[in-house]
Amino acid sequence: AGAKDDTFSLLDLAEYTKNRPWWRKIFAANSGSSAEKYNVATQLVIGGVTGWCTGFIFQKVGKLAATAVGGGFFLLQIANHTGYIKVDWNLVQRDMDKAKQQLKFHSGGNKMSPEVKSRVDEVVIFLKKNVILTGGFAGGFLLGMAS
């Protein structure tokens, strides 16, 4: 039998995936933006329905979380008042001052790490490509929060 001269090209998957947006890794390579696949009405309906569902869930979970946090503070205040617990207010004040200093330090630079900046850029590009879907989602989210 004759020997074939097969040549193979190497594909560096690590380098290949670095250059692809995260949503392309999850979905098919030909998924593209919704603006390419759906008409305006469909995009508005999809965005509006998903936004409303998200807003409605946020509203319900938000009420539950606010009730839990408020109830916890109320119980702690009762326990403090009745003497079950003692609060070291000097320690609280010292920790609050330390936290304020750290916030001033971090907000002074106002610089994002390259990883965060690249993710923000990806999100901005996605939102620009799907502006109708995003608008529908925002409107639906606000309606869901109001209902």
C-alpha positions as CSV (number, residue, x, y, z in Angstrom):
1,A,0.0,0.0,0.0
2,G,1.2,3.5,-0.8
3,A,2.1,5.8,2.0
4,K,-0.1,9.0,2.2
5,D,1.4,12.2,3.3
6,D,-1.3,13.5,5.6
7,T,-0.7,16.9,7.1
8,F,-2.6,18.0,10.2
9,S,-3.1,21.5,11.5
10,L,-3.1,22.1,15.2
11,L,-5.9,24.0,16.8
12,D,-5.1,25.6,20.2
13,L,-8.4,25.5,21.9
14,A,-7.3,27.7,24.8
15,E,-6.4,30.5,22.4
16,Y,-9.5,29.9,20.2
17,T,-11.9,30.3,23.2
18,K,-10.1,33.4,24.5
19,N,-11.0,35.3,21.4
20,R,-14.7,34.3,21.5
21,P,-17.4,36.1,23.5
22,W,-18.8,34.1,26.5
23,W,-22.3,33.8,25.0
24,R,-20.9,32.3,21.8
25,K,-19.2,29.6,24.0
26,I,-22.6,28.8,25.5
27,F,-24.8,29.0,22.4
28,A,-24.1,27.8,18.9
29,A,-21.5,29.5,16.8
30,N,-24.1,30.7,14.4
31,S,-26.5,32.0,17.0
32,G,-25.8,35.7,16.2
33,S,-27.8,38.6,17.6
34,S,-31.6,38.4,17.9
35,A,-31.8,41.4,15.5
36,E,-30.6,39.1,12.7
37,K,-33.1,36.3,13.5
38,Y,-36.4,37.9,14.6
39,N,-38.5,40.8,13.5
40,V,-39.1,43.9,15.7
41,A,-42.5,42.7,17.1
42,T,-41.1,39.4,18.1
43,Q,-38.1,41.0,19.8
44,L,-40.3,43.3,21.7
45,V,-42.6,40.5,22.8
46,I,-39.7,38.3,23.9
47,G,-38.0,41.1,25.7
48,G,-41.2,42.3,27.3
49,V,-42.3,38.9,28.6
50,T,-38.9,37.9,29.9
51,G,-38.5,41.4,31.5
52,W,-41.9,41.2,33.2
53,C,-41.2,37.8,34.6
54,T,-37.8,38.9,35.9
55,G,-39.3,42.1,37.4
56,F,-42.2,40.2,39.1
57,I,-39.7,37.7,40.6
58,F,-37.4,40.5,41.8
59,Q,-40.4,42.2,43.4
60,K,-41.5,39.1,45.3
61,V,-37.9,38.1,46.4
62,G,-37.2,41.7,47.3
63,K,-40.2,41.9,49.6
64,L,-39.2,38.6,51.2
65,A,-35.6,39.8,51.7
66,A,-36.6,43.1,53.1
67,T,-38.9,41.4,55.6
68,A,-36.2,39.0,56.6
69,V,-33.6,41.7,57.1
70,G,-36.0,44.0,58.9
71,G,-37.3,41.3,61.1
72,G,-33.7,40.3,61.9
73,F,-32.8,43.8,62.9
74,F,-36.0,44.1,65.0
75,L,-35.1,40.8,66.9
76,L,-31.6,42.0,67.4
77,Q,-32.8,45.3,68.8
78,I,-35.2,43.5,71.2
79,A,-32.4,41.1,72.3
80,N,-30.1,44.1,72.9
81,H,-32.8,46.0,74.8
82,T,-33.7,43.1,77.1
83,G,-30.0,42.3,77.8
84,Y,-29.6,39.0,75.9
85,I,-26.8,40.5,73.9
86,K,-24.5,43.4,74.4
87,V,-23.2,45.6,71.6
88,D,-19.7,47.0,71.7
89,W,-20.4,50.3,70.1
90,N,-16.8,51.4,70.2
91,L,-15.9,48.3,68.1
92,V,-18.7,49.0,65.7
93,Q,-17.6,52.6,65.3
94,R,-14.0,51.6,64.7
95,D,-15.0,49.0,62.1
96,M,-17.3,51.6,60.4
97,D,-14.4,54.1,60.2
98,K,-12.1,51.4,58.7
99,A,-14.8,50.5,56.1
100,K,-15.2,54.2,55.2
101,Q,-11.4,54.5,54.6
102,Q,-11.4,51.5,52.4
103,L,-14.4,52.8,50.4
104,K,-12.6,56.2,49.9
105,F,-9.4,54.3,48.8
106,H,-11.2,52.1,46.3
107,S,-13.4,54.8,44.8
108,G,-10.5,57.2,44.4
109,G,-8.8,55.2,41.7
110,N,-11.9,54.3,39.7
111,K,-10.0,51.9,37.6
112,M,-11.4,48.6,36.4
113,S,-9.4,45.5,36.0
114,P,-8.9,44.3,32.4
115,E,-11.1,41.3,32.9
116,V,-14.0,43.3,34.2
117,K,-13.5,45.9,31.4
118,S,-13.6,43.2,28.7
119,R,-16.8,41.7,30.2
120,V,-18.4,45.2,30.3
121,D,-17.4,45.7,26.7
122,E,-18.9,42.4,25.7
123,V,-22.2,43.3,27.5
124,V,-22.3,46.8,25.8
125,I,-21.7,45.2,22.4
126,F,-24.5,42.7,23.1
127,L,-26.9,45.5,24.2
128,K,-26.1,47.6,21.1
129,K,-26.7,44.7,18.8
130,N,-30.0,43.8,20.5
131,V,-31.3,47.2,21.4
132,I,-35.0,46.4,20.6
133,L,-34.9,43.2,22.7
134,T,-33.1,45.2,25.5
135,G,-35.7,47.9,25.4
136,G,-38.5,45.4,25.6
137,F,-36.8,43.7,28.5
138,A,-36.4,47.0,30.4
139,G,-40.0,48.0,29.9
140,G,-41.2,44.6,30.9
141,F,-39.0,44.6,33.9
142,L,-40.5,47.9,35.1
143,L,-44.0,46.6,34.5
144,G,-43.2,43.4,36.4
145,M,-41.8,45.4,39.4
146,A,-45.0,47.6,39.4
147,S,-47.4,44.6,39.4
